[in-house]
C-alpha cells in the first residue's frame, strides 16, 4: 500500500483528514486529499454557527460541499459536531432552560436528519469537561442551564435521529491517563451500565511541546475500549518538524494499531499552510503538498511503503 488510506485499510482502519469546503477549488489540496485519505471530517462546516446561525433557520450548503466531495471519492464522513460550547451562535446562550433543551434537541434532529444514513460517526458532544485536575464539567449554556444530564439527552436524541450513525464523545487533553480522561471514562462507564447510547470516544490528539504524545496513550485507549466502545484519534496534529515530529506521529499510529477497537485516525488538516495552528507546521504535508518525514513515518507505521 502506498497511500495513507490504503495502508490503513490493510490494517482494518481508516485514515482521514479534516476538510475545509473553502479549499476544494485548489488543485493541490484536492489531489492530495483524494489520493491519501479515505475519511473526511468537515473542519467547521457542520458546527452550530455554520448550520443554524439563527434559530430554526438551517443552512447546509458548505457542509454539503464537503460531504458531496467525500462521497464522490468513496470516503466515509465523520460528523463534527452537534453540541459544543464553542462556535455556538449567541442566540443559544440567551435561551432559558426549557427553550434551550428544545433548541438542542431540534438542532440534533435537523442536522442529523439532513445527513441521515450518510455519516459514519458523529461527534455528538464535544469538549464537555474542564482542563486541570478537577475532572469537572466545563461551563457552557448546556451545562449551566440543563446540568449534567444534557450529555445523556443529546446522545438519546442522536440515536433516534440516525440509528445507523456511530455516536461519539470527543475531547482533547484526554489522550493519556489523567484526571480529565478519567472523568470522561467514568461518564462512558456509567452510560454503558445504564444503556445510554454511546458507540465511540474520540481523542483529538492535538500535541505540542507542552502537551507531547503521552507514553500511556495505548493504555488509555485500551481502557476505554474495554468499556465496550470504539476509540478513534479524531484531530491529530503534532507541532514540530523533522525526525522528532515523525517519531511522535509513528507512536500515535502504533498505539492505535495496538488496540483492536481503535478504528481509525484523522489528522486535522491536509497541509501545514491551512492548519488552525497558523504559525506552526503540525501536519503531514507542507505548504507545497510535499510529503514530510512525518508522512513517511505514518505510512511506514501503517505497514505501507
Ligand atoms: O467563517 C469566518 C469567516 O467568515 C471570516 O471571514 C473569518 C475571519 O477570521 O473567520 C471565519 O471563521 C473562522 C473559522 O475557523 C473558519 O475558518 C474562525 O474565525 C476561526 O476561529 C475558526 O477556527 C476553527 C476553530 O476550530 C474554532 O474553534 C478552526 O478552523 C478549526 O480547525 C478548529 O477546530 C477545533 C475542533 O473543531 C475542535 N477541537 C479543537 C480544534 C482546534 O481548535
Boltz pocket constraint, residues with backbone or C-beta under 6 A from the ligand:
constraints:
  - pocket:
      binder: B
      contacts: [[A, 43], [A, 44], [A, 86], [A, 87], [A, 172], [A, 204], [A, 235], [A, 268], [A, 276]]
      max_distance: 6.0
